[in-house]
């Protein structure tokens, strides 16, 4: 009997009553030493921060490796333990380095464009650019930092000390809100476009969040080892089980990309019996 190289993991949790169960199909596309983060730009190119190589791996929209950008070092365009990446603009992308305590902005081809030192002691967990503002999640102090057009760093959530306890994911949601998943509190919190706390977006999660990304007004999350989606009406639906720990997620429609420490998987939801 021949086995397909596709991995099939059938959803065991019920979705909405009466809805046909989906199958989550996973296909490995690329391998890494110690992947930390995943991002996608508007053209569909993928970027993986691989701390084991001290590099960012750029891939075509089909998951083929196009280039290994960077390499160990402290000079422009080199990395020391890249742990977060943001590629929303398309022409350039940001990388947060734990070792060099800085952010770098590079062209999509990997040419260094800008270097921004981080405040002392920050352990970056995520980076996002929103307009002329930069936001960084600090895993060490459980704070959200922002850097404005004047180039100064400020604690964005200074009036809400304690709202974050163990932030693990940051995404830009509806209305240009910043949505932060907190693993200790098992919640998703909403902040405005300047980083001011607004309210709990999802007041209670059924497990520990691992990764999160917004797709229009729908939020996709990995909670423990379950892929889930949160609908605007407030429904949290289980979509499939994942047989590995997840560190990154991007999603569009019924397909997306899921990152473990060692592999990038192409993921697709399909109804059993439908091709």
Beta strands, then each sheet from edge to edge (+ up, - down):
strand 1: 7-10
strand 2: 22-31
strand 3: 35-40
strand 4: 46-50
strand 5: 55-59
strand 6: 65-70
strand 7: 82-86
strand 8: 92-97
strand 9: 102-107
strand 10: 112-117
strand 11: 124-130
strand 12: 133-138
strand 13: 143-147
strand 14: 153-155
strand 15: 167-172
strand 16: 178-182
strand 17: 187-191
strand 18: 197-202
strand 19: 209-215
strand 20: 218-223
strand 21: 226-230
strand 22: 236-241
strand 23: 248-252
strand 24: 255-259
strand 25: 263-271
sheet 1: 1+ 2- 25+ 24- 23+
sheet 2: 3+ 4- 5+ 6-
sheet 3: 7+ 8- 9+ 10-
sheet 4: 11+ 12- 13+ 14-
sheet 5: 15+ 16- 17+ 18-
sheet 6: 19+ 20- 21+ 22-
end
